[in-house]
Amino acid sequence: MSIPSIRNHITIFFFISFLAAFSPPINALELNINDAKSAVRVRDYPKAFKIYKVLAKKNNKEAQYQIGAMYKSGRGVKKNNKYAAYWLIKSAKQGHPKAQYHLAICYEKGEGVARDITKSLKWYTAAAKQNHAQAKKKLSQKNTNTLANKQTPLHLLLHRATLKNNTTEIINLLKNGANINKKNNIDKTALIIAAEQNHIESTKLLLSRNANTEIRDTNGDTALLISTRSNHPKISHLLLSNNARVNNIDDKGNSALILSASHGNLKTVKLLLNRKASVNKMNSKGLSAIELASKQGHKKVVALLSQHGATSPIKKPKTKSTVLSVAEINNLSNSNPMYKNWTGLMIASWLGETSSVKKILRSRNSDINKTDTEGHTPLSRASLKGHNDIVNLLLANNAKTEIKHSTGKTPLIWALINHHEKAVNSLLSSNANANVKLNNGDSAIHFAASFKNSNIMANLLKHGAKVNTQNNKKETALMLASAKGNIKVASTLLSNNADVNILNIKHQNALWYTSISNNLSIAKQLIRAGINIKRKDSQGYSCLGYAAKSGATSLIKTLIENGADINSTNNSGNTPLILAADKGQASTVNSLLQAGSKIDIKNKWGNTALMMAASNGHASIVKALLNSGAKTNTKNKNRENAISLANAAGYKNIVKLIKQHNESRGIFDYF
């Protein structure tokens, strides 16, 4: 062969080789998908990711789904929910059922996209139409318009978002139907929570969506009362700008003006006065805004209140003789705005002017049972102040004991809430009604149960107070004494045949209330009296579960020793261990583990104690659970495990802790 011919053949050979190298092979797409799957099988996720990424960019829906799944799990690439949602959307729009299902989850949980229940339902429906089993199961749930809230109702998610001051999430939840004014189990709304936390942006947003400013929590507080008591002036100003009522009072008779004045908050006081706040209103201790401001040394507030007509009561010099004559006392009604429309007898009873009270009573020129504009009589004024000599004088002159103040309080209640034992005894000896009730159902013994003075309780019971009377929440005095940890009062009630198994409106007995005070002594008394330790309340909580949730560690051992089921679940499937882990009650978790609590029980949504602790960043609890043998790769119903939950919540320290634990035991970590 000639040299030119050889050269031609060589040229042709290299040309063909070039074409072979750079021309796409037959069935290249299938080979690449198979290559990616082969890489996954040998756990070479980075290689699989690279192959899928190339194909995804070529609009292959399977590759797009796989890329989305890898971004979501963090397998083969750094976890990124936004990128995951981006590729799942592309695949879902092309009709990929798995992509549609997982995209629905993203919208349901707000992962990588704004939380949107409407879109979540759209994609669940699309996947279900293609016979996706899990999507069908989702749609078969009764409350399909709140799928995500089978675990947590929308209004509670709203409360959580408010607690975190997450305005974006608040907007999304309201958009998807969260009731802005719905209360939680202690009657707090999102607005009340925002006011408590001093979250200005959340408060602005909720008010712009017409949140009700007048709703009261279980303590009887509105958002304005809370913000003024907590000294959150910016929140108070926002509420006042949205026409919050200025003259509401709390359970101690304090108005927003009284609370703001006591803090010396000049701007808020000024705004309240401009809104026509009652300047001389007094709380249940008989103190007005100007008195409290004066006591705290807030001179500018005192001056401002004085300009608006506030006047401090005249203080008597400490002398043995009476300072004010009857004529001077009568003149106060005209000269001092505080005493406007008060009779001389009312003023003398309030100031403790015993000699003047005697003279006025002898003159018979004053109606002993007349009420002022607030509904106070001379007897209620004297009872409130604890002027027992005057109380006895008025009672001896036929003062009526059952005239009610505008709040529903009688003289007996006024004496009780101000701890005036002598006045209480005098009123009871004059046949004051020991079973009088306020509008909320609280009776005299409910008030007495909150105080440590067992003598007052004993005297009330001696004079006919019904030991098992219930308020509007069906609470007994024994329950309230248990909550306050008033041991002697609880003993007095039990010795007078208090029924330990009466249930409140939530089907809880008195043992639940010991979890609030963490009082072991009262709990033991109740157990000896035969209380039902295994009862569950309306939400399925056992007393042990409630104690674990509340962190009442000292009660745990006693409850278990007396037959409480350590693994009892509530309506959500939560055991005491799960509840304690979720709430960060480390000492309680340790006590339950030592007592033999089952560690890997799942709740209704498949979450274990480890998952709950990990997702809430409770590192010490995670460590305790791991050391006790908790499984790390257990998955919940959303296919999440402890690591993925901690990672999603941003708790990198928890992720590291679990990974180190796995590595120390020779366990490979899978997402």
C-alpha positions in Angstrom: 0.0 0.0 0.0 1.4 3.4 -0.9 2.1 6.0 1.8 -0.7 8.3 0.7 -3.2 5.5 1.0 -1.9 4.7 4.5 -2.3 8.3 5.5 -5.9 8.4 4.1 -6.8 5.3 6.2 -5.4 6.8 9.3 -7.3 10.0 8.7 -10.5 8.1 8.2 -9.9 6.0 11.4 -9.4 9.1 13.6 -12.4 10.8 12.1 -14.6 7.8 12.9 -13.2 7.6 16.4 -14.0 11.3 16.9 -17.6 10.8 15.8 -18.0 7.9 18.1 -16.6 9.8 21.0 -18.9 12.8 20.7 -22.1 11.3 19.2 -24.8 10.4 21.7 -25.1 6.6 22.3 -28.2 4.7 21.6 -30.7 4.8 24.6 -28.5 7.3 26.3 -31.4 8.6 28.5 -32.2 5.1 29.9 -28.6 4.4 30.5 -28.1 7.6 32.5 -31.2 6.9 34.6 -29.9 3.4 35.2 -26.5 4.8 36.1 -28.0 7.1 38.6 -30.0 4.3 40.2 -26.9 2.1 40.3 -25.1 4.9 42.1 -27.9 5.1 44.6 -27.8 1.4 45.2 -24.1 1.6 46.2 -24.8 4.8 48.2 -22.8 7.0 45.8 -25.3 9.8 46.2 -23.1 12.6 44.9 -22.6 10.7 41.6 -26.4 10.0 41.4 -27.1 13.7 42.0 -24.8 14.8 39.2 -26.5 12.4 36.7 -30.0 13.4 37.8 -29.1 17.1 37.6 -28.1 16.9 34.0 -31.3 15.1 33.1 -33.5 17.4 35.2 -32.2 20.4 33.2 -33.4 18.5 30.1 -36.9 18.5 31.6 -37.0 14.9 32.5 -39.7 14.7 35.2 -38.3 11.6 36.9 -34.9 13.2 37.3 -36.6 16.4 38.5 -38.4 14.5 41.1 -35.3 12.7 42.3 -33.3 16.0 42.4 -36.1 17.5 44.5 -36.1 14.4 46.8 -32.3 14.6 47.3 -32.4 18.3 48.1 -35.2 17.7 50.6 -33.4 14.8 52.4 -29.8 16.2 52.1 -28.7 13.0 50.4 -25.8 13.6 47.9 -26.2 17.4 48.3 -26.6 19.9 51.1 -30.2 20.0 52.2 -32.2 22.9 50.8 -35.9 23.0 51.0 -36.3 25.9 48.5 -34.4 24.0 45.8 -36.3 20.9 46.7 -39.6 22.7 46.2 -38.3 24.2 42.9 -37.6 20.9 41.3 -40.7 19.2 42.7 -42.9 21.9 41.2 -41.3 21.3 37.8 -41.8 17.5 38.0 -45.3 17.8 39.5 -46.5 20.1 36.7 -45.4 17.4 34.3 -47.7 14.9 36.1 -45.3 13.0 38.2 -47.5 11.5 41.1 -44.7 11.2 43.7 -43.6 14.7 43.0 -47.2 15.9 43.3 -47.5 14.2 46.7 -44.3 15.5 48.1 -45.0 19.0 46.8 -48.3 18.8 48.6 -46.4 18.0 51.8 -44.2 21.1 51.2 -47.2 23.4 50.9 -48.8 21.7 53.9 -45.8 22.2 56.2 -44.4 25.4 54.6 -41.1 23.8 53.6 -39.3 25.7 50.9 -42.6 27.5 50.0 -45.1 29.6 51.8 -47.5 27.4 53.7 -50.7 27.2 51.6 -53.4 24.6 52.4 -55.3 25.3 49.2 -52.2 24.4 47.0 -51.5 21.5 49.3 -55.0 20.1 48.6 -54.6 20.8 44.9 -51.5 18.6 44.6 -52.8 15.9 47.0 -55.8 15.7 44.7 -53.6 15.5 41.6 -51.6 12.7 43.0 -54.6 10.8 44.2 -56.1 10.9 40.7 -53.1 8.9 39.6 -53.8 6.3 42.4 -51.1 7.5 44.7 -52.0 5.6 47.9 -50.7 8.0 50.5 -52.4 11.0 48.7 -55.7 9.1 48.7 -55.3 8.5 52.4 -54.7 12.2 53.0 -57.8 13.1 51.1 -59.9 10.6 53.0 -59.4 12.5 56.2 -62.5 14.2 57.4 -61.2 17.7 57.8 -59.6 18.0 54.4 -59.5 21.8 54.5 -57.0 21.6 57.4 -55.0 18.6 56.5 -51.9 19.9 58.1 -53.7 20.5 61.3 -54.7 16.9 62.1 -51.7 17.2 64.3 -52.1 20.8 65.3 -55.2 23.0 64.8 -54.6 26.2 62.7 -55.3 28.6 65.5 -52.6 26.9 67.7 -50.2 27.1 64.8 -51.1 30.8 64.6 -50.3 31.1 68.3 -46.9 29.4 67.8 -46.1 31.7 64.9 -47.0 34.7 67.0 -44.8 33.4 69.8 -41.9 33.4 67.4 -42.9 36.8 65.9 -43.1 35.2 62.5 -45.2 37.6 60.6 -44.9 35.7 57.3 -46.3 32.6 58.8 -49.0 34.6 60.6 -50.1 36.0 57.2 -50.1 32.5 55.6 -52.1 30.9 58.5 -54.7 33.7 58.4 -54.9 33.3 54.6 -55.6 29.7 55.1 -58.4 30.2 57.6 -56.9 30.4 61.0 -59.3 32.0 63.4 -57.6 35.1 64.6 -59.7 35.3 67.8 -59.7 31.7 68.8 -58.4 30.9 72.3 -56.0 28.2 73.5 -56.6 26.1 76.6 -55.9 29.1 78.9 -58.1 31.5 76.9 -55.2 33.3 75.2 -55.6 34.6 71.7 -52.8 35.4 69.2 -53.1 39.1 70.1 -52.8 38.4 73.9 -49.7 36.3 73.2 -48.2 39.1 71.0 -48.9 41.6 73.8 -47.3 39.3 76.5 -44.2 38.8 74.3 -43.8 42.5 73.4 -43.9 41.4 69.7 -44.6 44.8 68.0 -44.7 43.6 64.4 -47.0 40.7 65.2 -49.3 43.0 67.2 -49.5 45.5 64.3 -50.3 42.7 61.9 -53.0 41.1 64.1 -54.6 44.5 64.7 -54.6 45.3 61.0 -56.6 42.0 60.6 -59.2 43.2 63.1 -58.1 41.0 66.1 -60.5 41.6 69.0 -58.8 43.7 71.7 -61.4 42.9 74.4 -61.1 39.1 74.7 -60.0 38.1 78.2 -57.8 35.1 79.2 -58.4 32.8 82.2 -56.9 35.5 84.5 -59.5 38.0 83.2 -56.9 40.1 81.4 -57.3 41.8 78.1 -54.3 42.5 75.8 -54.1 46.1 77.1 -54.1 45.1 80.7 -51.3 42.7 80.0 -49.2 45.2 78.0 -49.6 47.9 80.7 -48.8 45.4 83.5 -45.8 44.1 81.6 -44.7 47.7 80.9 -44.7 47.3 77.1 -45.6 50.9 76.1 -45.3 50.4 72.3 -47.8 47.6 72.4 -50.1 49.6 74.7 -50.0 52.5 72.2 -50.9 50.2 69.3 -53.8 48.8 71.2 -55.1 52.2 72.2 -54.7 53.4 68.6 -57.1 50.5 67.8 -59.7 51.6 70.3 -59.0 49.2 73.1 -61.2 49.9 76.1 -59.3 51.9 78.7 -61.4 51.3 81.8 -61.4 47.4 81.9 -60.1 46.1 85.2 -58.2 42.9 86.1 -59.1 40.5 88.9 -57.4 42.8 91.4 -59.3 45.9 90.3 -56.4 47.4 88.4 -57.1 49.5 85.3 -54.6 50.1 82.5 -54.1 53.6 84.0 -53.4 52.3 87.4 -50.9 49.8 86.0 -49.2 52.3 83.7 -48.9 54.9 86.5 -47.3 52.3 88.9 -44.6 51.8 86.2 -44.2 55.5 85.7 -44.9 55.3 82.0 -45.6 58.9 81.3 -46.5 58.6 77.6 -48.9 55.7 78.1 -50.6 57.5 81.1 -51.0 60.6 78.9 -52.5 58.6 76.1 -54.9 56.8 78.5 -56.0 60.1 80.0 -56.7 61.5 76.5 -58.8 58.4 76.0 -60.9 59.3 79.0 -59.5 56.7 81.5 -61.1 57.0 84.9 -58.6 59.0 86.8 -59.7 58.3 90.4 -60.6 54.6 89.9 -59.2 52.5 92.8 -58.2 48.8 92.7 -59.3 46.2 95.2 -56.8 47.4 97.8 -58.2 50.9 97.6 -55.3 52.4 95.7 -55.6 54.8 92.8 -53.3 55.6 90.0 -51.9 58.7 91.6 -51.3 56.9 94.9 -49.3 54.2 93.3 -47.3 56.6 91.1 -46.6 58.6 94.3 -45.4 55.6 96.2 -43.0 54.7 93.4 -41.7 58.2 93.2 -43.0 58.9 89.6 -43.3 62.7 90.1 -44.0 63.6 86.5 -46.9 61.0 86.4 -48.2 62.4 89.7 -48.2 65.9 88.2 -49.9 64.8 85.0 -52.6 62.9 86.9 -53.2 65.9 89.2 -53.7 68.1 86.1 -56.5 65.7 85.1 -58.2 65.9 88.5 -56.6 63.1 90.4 -56.3 63.7 94.1 -54.7 61.5 96.7 -56.8 60.8 99.8 -55.9 62.9 102.7 -53.6 61.0 105.0 -54.1 61.3 108.7 -51.2 62.3 110.8 -50.3 59.7 113.4 -51.9 61.3 116.5 -54.1 59.8 119.1 -56.9 62.2 118.5 -59.3 62.4 115.5 -57.8 64.6 112.9 -61.0 65.4 110.9 -64.3 66.5 112.3 -67.6 65.4 110.9 -68.0 68.7 109.2 -64.6 68.4 107.6 -65.4 64.9 106.5 -68.7 66.0 105.0 -66.9 68.8 103.2 -64.6 66.3 101.4 -67.4 65.2 99.2 -67.4 68.6 97.6 -63.7 69.6 97.9 -62.0 66.3 96.8 -63.0 64.8 93.5 -62.1 61.3 94.8 -65.0 61.5 97.2 -67.5 62.9 94.8 -71.0 61.6 95.6 -69.8 59.9 98.8 -71.7 60.4 102.0 -69.9 61.5 105.1 -70.3 58.0 106.6 -68.7 56.5 103.5 -65.7 58.8 103.8 -65.3 58.3 107.5 -65.6 54.5 107.1 -63.0 54.5 104.3 -60.5 56.7 106.3 -60.9 54.7 109.5 -62.3 57.7 111.4 -64.0 55.7 114.2 -65.1 58.7 116.3 -66.7 60.4 113.3 -68.5 57.1 112.3 -69.9 56.9 115.9 -71.1 60.6 115.7 -72.7 60.2 112.3 -74.5 57.0 113.3 -75.8 58.7 116.5 -77.1 61.6 114.4 -79.1 59.2 112.2 -78.5 61.7 109.4 -76.9 59.2 107.0 -78.3 56.2 105.1 -76.1 53.4 106.4 -76.8 51.2 103.3 -76.5 53.8 100.6 -74.2 52.9 97.7 -71.9 55.2 95.8 -71.5 55.2 92.0 -69.3 52.1 92.1 -71.7 50.2 94.3 -69.7 50.4 97.6 -71.5 50.9 100.9 -69.9 52.2 104.1 -69.6 48.6 105.2 -67.9 47.4 102.1 -65.5 50.3 102.3 -64.6 49.5 105.9 -64.3 45.8 105.1 -62.0 46.5 102.1 -59.7 48.6 104.3 -59.9 46.2 107.3 -61.2 48.8 109.8 -62.7 46.2 112.0 -63.9 48.6 114.7 -65.9 50.4 112.1 -67.1 47.1 110.6 -68.5 46.1 114.0 -70.1 49.6 114.5 -71.9 49.4 111.2 -73.0 45.8 111.7 -74.4 46.8 115.2 -76.4 49.5 113.4 -78.0 47.1 111.0 -75.7 47.5 108.0 -76.7 45.0 105.3 -74.0 42.4 104.6 -75.3 41.2 101.2 -75.3 44.4 99.2 -73.2 43.8 96.1 -70.6 46.0 94.5 -70.7 46.5 90.7 -68.2 43.6 90.5 -70.6 41.3 92.4 -68.4 41.4 95.6 -70.1 41.7 99.0 -68.3 43.1 102.1 -67.2 39.5 103.0 -65.5 39.1 99.7 -63.8 42.4 100.0 -62.5 41.5 103.4 -61.4 38.1 102.2 -59.4 39.2 99.1 -57.6 41.8 101.3 -56.7 39.2 104.0 -58.6 41.0 106.8 -59.2 38.0 109.0 -60.9 40.0 111.9 -63.3 41.7 109.5 -64.1 38.3 107.9 -64.9 36.9 111.4 -67.0 39.9 112.3 -69.1 39.6 109.1 -69.5 35.8 109.5 -70.6 36.3 113.1 -73.3 38.7 111.8 -74.6 36.0 109.4 -72.9 37.2 106.2 -73.6 34.7 103.5 -70.6 32.3 103.4 -71.8 30.9 100.1 -72.1 34.1 98.2 -70.9 33.8 94.6 -69.6 36.2 91.9 -70.6 36.0 88.3 -67.8 33.6 87.5 -69.0 31.3 90.2 -66.2 31.9 92.6 -67.5 31.8 96.2 -65.9 32.9 99.5 -64.1 29.6 99.9 -62.6 29.8 96.4 -60.9 33.1 97.5 -59.9 31.6 100.9 -58.4 28.6 99.1 -55.8 30.8 97.4 -54.5 32.1 100.8 -52.4 30.3 103.3 -54.6 31.2 106.3 -56.3 28.0 107.2 -58.1 29.8 110.1 -60.2 31.8 107.6 -61.1 28.6 105.7 -62.1 26.9 108.9 -64.3 29.8 110.0 -66.0 29.9 106.6 -66.8 26.2 106.8 -68.0 26.6 110.4 -70.4 29.2 109.2 -72.0 27.0 106.5 -69.7 27.4 103.5 -70.3 24.4 101.2 -67.0 22.6 101.0 -67.6 21.1 97.5 -69.1 24.2 95.8 -67.9 24.7 92.2 -67.3 27.8 90.2 -68.1 28.2 86.5 -65.1 26.1 85.6 -66.4 23.4 88.0 -63.4 24.0 90.2 -63.6 23.4 94.0 -61.7 25.1 96.7 -59.6 21.9 97.2 -58.4 22.2 93.6 -57.4 25.8 94.0 -55.6 25.1 97.3 -53.8 22.3 95.6 -52.7 24.6 92.7 -51.4 27.2 95.2 -49.6 24.6 97.4 -51.5 25.7 100.5 -51.0 22.5 102.5 -52.9 23.5 105.7 -55.8 24.9 103.8 -56.0 21.6 101.8 -55.9 19.6 105.0 -58.7 21.7 106.5 -60.9 21.1 103.4 -60.1 17.3 103.5 -60.9 17.1 107.2 -64.3 18.7 106.3 -65.1 16.0 103.8 -64.0 17.7 100.6 -64.7 15.3 97.7 -61.3 14.5 96.1 -62.9 13.0 92.9 -65.0 15.9 91.8 -64.1 16.9 88.2 -63.7 20.3 86.7 -64.9 21.3 83.3 -61.9 19.5 81.7 -62.7 16.3 83.6 -59.6 16.8 85.9 -59.6 16.1 89.6 -57.6 17.9 92.3 -54.5 15.8 91.7 -54.0 17.6 88.4 -53.7 20.9 90.3 -50.8 19.6 92.4 -48.9 19.4 89.2 -49.1 23.2 89.0 -47.7 23.7 92.5 -45.5 20.5 92.3 -46.6 19.9 95.9 -45.9 16.4 97.0 -47.4 16.8 100.4 -50.9 17.7 99.1 -50.6 14.9 96.4 -50.0 12.3 99.2 -53.0 13.6 101.1 -55.2 13.3 98.1 -54.0 9.8 97.4 -54.6 8.8 101.0 -58.1 10.2 100.6 -58.8 7.9 97.7 -58.4 10.1 94.6 -58.6 8.3 91.3 -55.0 8.3 90.1 -55.7 6.6 86.8 -58.3 9.0 85.6 -57.9 10.7 82.2 -59.1 14.2 81.4 -61.0 15.3 78.3 -57.8 15.4 76.2 -56.7 12.0 77.4 -54.1 13.3 79.8 -53.4 11.2 82.9 -52.3 13.1 86.0 -48.8 11.6 85.4 -48.8 12.9 81.8 -49.9 16.4 83.0 -47.2 16.3 85.7 -44.6 15.3 83.1 -45.7 18.1 80.8 -45.6 20.6 83.7 -42.2 19.5 85.0 -43.6 18.4 88.3 -40.7 16.1 88.9 -41.3 15.5 92.6 -44.7 14.0 91.9 -43.6 11.5 89.3 -42.2 8.8 91.6 -45.1 9.0 94.0 -47.6 8.8 91.2 -45.9 5.7 89.7 -45.5 4.1 93.1 -49.3 4.4 93.6 -50.3 2.8 90.3 -50.1 5.5 87.6 -49.5 4.0 84.2 -46.0 5.3 83.1 -46.7 4.7 79.4 -50.3 5.9 79.4 -51.1 8.0 76.2 -53.3 11.0 75.7 -55.6 11.5 72.7 -52.6 12.4 70.6 -50.8 9.3 71.5 -48.2 11.1 73.7 -46.8 9.3 76.7 -45.5 11.2 79.7 -42.0 10.7 78.3 -42.9 12.3 75.0 -44.6 15.2 76.7 -41.7 15.9 79.0 -39.2 15.6 76.1 -41.3 18.0 74.0 -41.5 20.6 76.8 -37.8 20.4 77.7 -38.4 19.0 81.2 -34.9 17.4 81.5 -35.2 16.3 85.2 -38.6 14.8 84.5 -37.3 12.9 81.5 -34.5 11.4 83.6 -37.0 10.4 86.3 -39.2 8.7 83.8 -36.3 6.9 82.2 -35.1 5.6 85.6 -38.6 4.4 86.3 -38.6 2.3 83.1 -40.6 4.3 80.6 -40.7 2.8 77.2 -38.4 5.0 75.1 -39.4 4.4 71.5 -43.2 4.6 71.6 -44.6 6.7 68.8 -47.4 9.2 69.1 -50.3 9.6 66.6 -48.0 11.2 64.0 -45.2 8.7 64.5 -43.0 10.9 66.6 -41.0 9.5 69.4 -39.6 11.3 72.5 -36.2 11.6 70.7 -37.8 13.2 67.7 -39.7 15.7 69.9 -36.6 16.6 71.8 -34.5 16.9 68.7 -37.0 19.1 66.8 -37.2 21.5 69.8 -33.5 21.8 70.4 -33.4 20.1 73.8 -29.8 18.9 73.7 -29.5 17.5 77.2 -32.7 15.5 76.7 -31.5 14.2 73.4 -28.3 13.0 75.0 -30.2 11.3 77.9 -32.5 9.5 75.4 -29.5 8.4 73.3 -27.7 7.1 76.3 -30.8 5.1 77.2 -30.9 3.4 73.9 -33.4 5.5 71.8 -33.5 4.6 68.2 -32.2 7.3 65.9 -33.5 6.2 62.5 -37.1 5.7 63.4 -39.3 7.6 61.0 -42.6 9.4 61.6 -45.6 9.5 59.2 -43.9 12.2 57.1 -40.8 10.0 56.7 -38.8 12.2 59.0 -36.4 11.0 61.6 -34.7 12.8 64.6 -31.8 14.1 62.5 -33.9 15.4 59.7 -36.3 17.1 62.2 -33.4 18.7 64.0 -31.8 19.8 60.7 -35.0 21.3 59.5 -35.4 23.3 62.7 -31.8 24.6 62.4 -30.4 22.7 65.5 -27.0 21.8 64.0 -25.7 20.9 67.5 -28.4 18.2 67.8 -27.6 16.8 64.3 -24.0 16.6 65.3 -24.8 15.0 68.6 -26.9 12.2 67.0 -24.4 11.6 64.2 -21.6 11.3 66.8 -23.7 8.8 68.8 -24.3 6.7 65.6 -20.7 6.7 64.6 -19.6 5.7 68.1 -21.9 2.7 67.8 -20.8 1.8 64.3 -24.2 2.8 62.8 -24.4 4.4 59.4 -26.7 7.4 59.4 -29.4 7.4 56.8 -31.6 10.4 56.0 
